[in-house]
Amino acid sequence: MSRPDAADWLIAHRGYPHAYPENSLVGIEAALEAGARWVEFDIQVTRDGVPVVFHDDSLSRVGDSDEQLATLDWDTLSQRSIGEARRFGNRFSQQRVPSLADMLALVDQYPEVTAFVEIKRESFEWLGRSGVVEAVCDVLQQASSRCVPISFDAAALAKARECGAEAIGLVIKPWNDASRREAEQLAPDYLFIQADRIPKGDRPLWPGQWHWAVYVVDDPDSAQALRRRGADLIETDGFPPMLEALSNLQPGSHAG
């Protein structure tokens, strides 16, 4: 029996941020061209209601200014660089903040790909939860690719279901009884958690109807260990090297 291809369970987290700016068209495309079948990127919504692929509430970390998203409309934000000059110098200075529609136009070229679209909560402050979710879902419904809204905010995901989302993913923070109850009540299709929030050891992850996704894991052996504990999907910042390393691993062997 052949082993499952690691591309079946590796998620390209924000594209390929080890080598490209996070959440950029060029970074997502690099992961897709390397064979990613699952990608994840973050969504904020501009003050005039345009969903954009962006993680933070300001441009200070990845951009070329300290402007706050709350102050920017799409016409202005679309001209801002996300080239991460601190990491890459001027190499990616021409990379601009992509709209969700532009990103999905790229993903739509790869019919086998599922996109996890993380709705960030910062935009709720200027558009409200319902306004943000409705704006995102309006764009998702126009895409031909399979898109799954995910969020730390369970109420936003319930709203996404109301808006027609066929699948949703809840991101939990603490590994505790309250998070488990929230997951059981919402019954998401996917349950995401940060790797270092999972208790050490080999105890299986909580059973449920969901698929577990763990982030961010860049070590092949750690990924395999999490898979043995019940993780269905693993997010990585370095999709191409992780895929290569995992493809070279034999059952029971270790990388390095």
C-alpha positions in Angstrom: 0.0 0.0 0.0 1.4 3.4 -0.9 1.8 6.1 1.7 -0.4 9.2 1.6 1.2 12.1 -0.2 2.2 14.7 2.4 0.5 17.3 0.1 -2.8 15.7 1.1 -2.4 17.1 4.6 0.1 20.0 4.6 -1.4 23.5 4.6 0.6 26.4 3.2 0.3 28.9 6.0 0.0 32.4 4.5 1.6 31.1 1.4 5.4 30.5 1.7 6.5 33.1 4.2 10.0 31.5 4.6 10.8 32.8 1.2 8.2 35.4 0.2 6.1 38.1 2.0 3.2 36.6 3.9 -0.3 36.7 2.4 1.1 37.9 -0.9 0.0 36.8 -4.3 3.6 35.8 -5.2 3.9 33.8 -1.9 0.6 31.9 -2.4 1.4 31.2 -6.0 4.8 29.8 -5.0 3.1 27.3 -2.7 0.5 26.4 -5.2 3.2 25.8 -7.9 5.1 23.6 -5.4 2.0 21.4 -5.2 0.0 22.7 -2.2 -3.5 21.5 -2.1 -4.4 23.4 1.0 -3.6 27.1 1.6 -4.5 29.5 4.4 -4.5 33.3 4.4 -5.9 36.1 6.6 -8.7 38.5 5.8 -9.3 42.0 7.0 -11.9 44.4 5.5 -11.2 48.0 4.6 -13.3 50.8 6.0 -15.3 50.9 2.8 -16.1 47.2 2.9 -13.6 45.5 0.6 -12.1 42.2 2.0 -8.3 42.1 1.7 -5.7 39.5 2.3 -3.9 40.9 5.3 -3.2 39.8 8.9 -2.5 42.9 11.1 -4.5 46.0 11.9 -1.7 48.2 10.6 1.0 48.3 7.9 3.9 48.7 10.3 5.2 45.1 10.3 4.9 44.1 6.7 4.4 47.4 4.9 6.1 50.7 4.3 4.2 52.9 6.7 2.5 52.9 10.1 -1.0 53.5 8.8 -3.9 51.8 10.5 -6.3 49.7 8.4 -9.2 51.4 10.1 -8.2 54.7 8.3 -7.8 53.3 4.8 -10.2 52.7 2.0 -9.5 50.1 -0.7 -8.2 52.6 -3.3 -5.5 53.7 -0.8 -4.6 50.4 0.7 -4.3 48.7 -2.7 -1.3 51.0 -3.5 0.6 50.0 -0.3 3.5 47.6 -0.4 3.6 44.5 1.7 7.2 43.6 0.6 8.4 43.1 4.2 11.5 45.2 3.6 13.0 44.3 7.0 13.3 40.7 5.8 13.7 41.0 2.1 15.0 44.5 1.3 13.6 45.8 -1.9 13.1 42.4 -3.6 9.4 42.4 -3.2 8.7 46.1 -2.9 6.2 45.9 -5.8 4.0 43.4 -4.0 0.7 45.1 -3.0 -2.1 44.2 -0.6 -4.3 41.8 -2.6 -8.0 41.9 -2.4 -9.7 38.7 -1.5 -11.2 38.6 -5.0 -7.8 38.9 -6.6 -6.4 36.1 -4.4 -9.3 33.8 -5.2 -8.9 34.5 -8.9 -5.4 33.0 -8.4 -6.6 30.0 -6.3 -9.4 29.3 -8.8 -6.6 28.3 -11.3 -5.9 25.3 -9.2 -9.1 23.3 -9.0 -7.8 20.7 -6.5 -7.0 23.4 -3.8 -9.0 24.2 -0.7 -8.5 27.7 0.8 -8.9 28.4 4.5 -9.9 32.0 4.8 -9.3 33.4 8.3 -11.6 36.2 9.2 -9.7 38.5 11.6 -11.6 40.3 14.3 -9.9 43.7 14.1 -12.2 44.7 11.3 -15.2 44.2 13.5 -14.3 47.5 15.2 -15.2 49.6 12.2 -17.7 47.4 10.2 -19.2 45.2 12.9 -19.1 41.4 12.9 -22.0 40.9 10.6 -20.8 43.5 8.1 -17.4 41.8 7.9 -18.7 38.3 7.5 -21.3 39.3 4.9 -18.6 41.2 2.9 -16.3 38.2 3.0 -19.0 35.7 2.1 -20.2 37.8 -0.8 -16.8 37.4 -2.4 -16.4 33.7 -1.5 -19.7 32.9 -3.2 -18.3 34.2 -6.5 -15.3 31.9 -6.4 -15.2 28.5 -8.0 -12.6 27.2 -5.6 -13.5 25.5 -2.3 -13.2 28.1 0.4 -13.6 27.5 4.2 -14.1 30.5 6.5 -12.1 30.1 9.7 -11.9 32.3 12.8 -11.3 32.6 16.5 -14.8 34.1 16.7 -17.5 31.4 17.0 -20.3 34.0 16.4 -18.6 35.0 13.1 -18.6 31.4 12.0 -22.2 30.9 12.9 -23.0 34.0 10.8 -20.9 32.5 7.9 -23.0 29.4 8.1 -26.1 31.6 7.8 -24.6 33.2 4.8 -24.2 29.9 3.1 -20.7 28.6 4.0 -20.7 24.9 3.4 -17.8 24.3 5.9 -16.3 26.3 8.7 -13.2 26.1 10.9 -12.9 27.2 14.5 -9.5 28.4 15.8 -9.2 27.8 19.5 -6.6 29.4 21.8 -6.4 27.6 25.2 -6.5 23.8 25.3 -9.1 23.6 28.1 -12.7 22.5 28.8 -14.2 25.8 27.8 -12.6 25.6 24.3 -13.8 22.0 24.0 -17.4 22.9 24.9 -17.3 25.8 22.4 -16.1 23.4 19.7 -18.8 20.8 20.6 -21.5 23.4 20.6 -20.5 25.0 17.2 -19.6 21.6 15.6 -17.2 23.1 13.1 -15.8 21.0 10.2 -12.3 21.9 11.1 -10.7 22.7 14.5 -7.4 24.7 14.5 -4.9 25.0 17.3 -1.4 26.3 17.7 1.1 23.5 18.2 2.6 24.8 21.4 -0.8 25.0 23.1 -1.3 21.2 22.8 -0.2 19.3 26.0 3.1 17.5 25.7 3.0 13.7 25.4 1.3 11.3 23.1 -2.3 11.6 24.3 -4.7 11.7 21.3 -6.4 15.1 20.4 -10.0 15.5 21.4 -12.3 13.2 19.4 -15.1 14.9 17.4 -16.7 15.2 14.0 -14.2 17.9 13.0 -10.8 17.5 11.3 -7.9 18.7 13.4 -5.5 21.3 11.9 -2.3 22.3 13.8 -0.2 25.3 13.2 2.7 26.3 12.6 4.9 23.3 12.3 8.2 23.4 10.2 9.8 20.2 11.5 8.9 17.0 9.7 9.3 14.8 12.8 7.0 17.0 14.8 4.5 17.0 12.0 4.5 13.2 11.9 4.2 13.0 15.7 1.1 15.3 15.6 -0.4 13.2 12.9 0.0 10.1 15.1 -2.0 12.0 17.8 -4.8 12.7 15.5 -4.0 15.8 13.5 -5.5 15.6 10.1 -3.8 18.7 8.7 -0.6 20.5 9.5 0.1 24.2 8.7 3.7 25.1 7.7 5.5 28.3 6.8 7.8 26.4 4.5 5.6 24.2 2.3 8.1 23.2 -0.4 11.0 22.1 1.9 8.5 20.4 4.3 6.9 18.5 1.4 10.3 17.4 0.1 11.5 16.3 3.6 8.3 14.4 4.3 8.3 12.7 0.9 11.9 11.4 1.6 10.9 10.0 5.0 10.3 6.3 5.2 7.7 5.0 7.7 9.3 5.0 11.2 12.3 7.1 10.1 13.3 10.5 11.3 14.5 13.6 9.4 17.9 15.1 9.9 
